[in-house]
C-alpha cells in the first residue's frame, strides 16, 4: 500500500478518508524574442554559438543548473492546499515575523 504525507505539514494523508491534492510547478526561464530592429541578417551565427559555448564553459556548473527548467510536484492535505491557494508564492507567510517580548 502506498503511504502519502503532506509535503507542507508532514501529516499522513489517508486517501480513503480525505482528498490528497497534487500541486505541480513548472518553472523555466522566459526567453523573449529580440525586437526586429536588433536582428541582423549579416551576423555570423556560428561565431555567436561559439562565443556562447565559451562563455558557458567559464561559468560555474551549478549556476547553469539554476537556469534549467524545473518541474516540482507536491502532495498536500486539504488544509495546506487551501493555504497554498490563498498565498501560492508565500508572500504573506514571509511577512509574518515573530519577535520575543524582551
N, C-alpha and C positions, 0 to 999 in steps of 0.2 A: 504494500500500500504506500502511496506517495504521501509524504507529510509536507504541508505548506506552513510557512510562517510569514508574518508581515515584515517586509524589509524596512519598515519605518519604526515600528514599536516592538518588533521581535516576538509578538504574541503568536501562538499557534492558531492556524485557521482550519476549522473543520468544514470542508466543503459540503458535508451533509446537513449542516446546521446554519451556515451563513454563506453569503456570497463572497467570493475571492475576486478582487479586481486586479487586472494586469495593466500596468502603465508602461507604454513603450515610448522611448525618447530617441529620436533620430537627429543627431547634431552633425552639421557639416559646414565647412567654410562656404560662404556665399561669394561666388566669383562673378562679378558683374562684367558684362562685355564692355570693351573700350568704345568710347564715342567714335563716330565715323571720321571725325577730323583727326583723330590720333592714329588711325590705320594708315599704313604706308605700304603701297604696292611694291616699292623697290627695296623693302627690307630683306635681310638675309635670315630666313627662318632657322636654318641650320646653325648659324652663328649664335642666334638668340638661344636656341636649345642648348648648345654647348656652354654658353655663359651661365644658363640656369643650372645645368648639371654641375658645373664647377662651384657655383655658389652653394648648392645643396651639399656638396661633399665637404665644404668648410663648416657648415652648421652642425650643431650638436644633434646627435641622432634622436635624443629624447624630444627636442623641440619639433622635429619632423613628425613624430607620433602625435603630438598635441594637435596638429593640423589635420590629421587623418580623420575621416568620418567615424563617428561613434554611434553605436546602436546599444542602448541600455534598456533593460527590462526589469520591472519591479513588481512583486506581488504585494498587494495592500489589502488590509482588512477594511470593512465598511467605514469605520470611524476615520482611519487615516486617509482613505480615499476622499471622503468629504473635506477633510482638512487640506488635502492636496488640491482639490478643485477650487477652494477658496483662495489659496495662495500658491499657485504652481511654481513660482520662481523663488519662494521662500523669503520674499522681501519683508513681510510683516514679522516673521519669526526672527529675522536678523536684527530688527529694530528693538526687540524686547531684550533688555539687559537687566539683570538682577544685581542690585548693589546691596551690600550689607548696611545696617544702620549703626555705624560706628560713631 
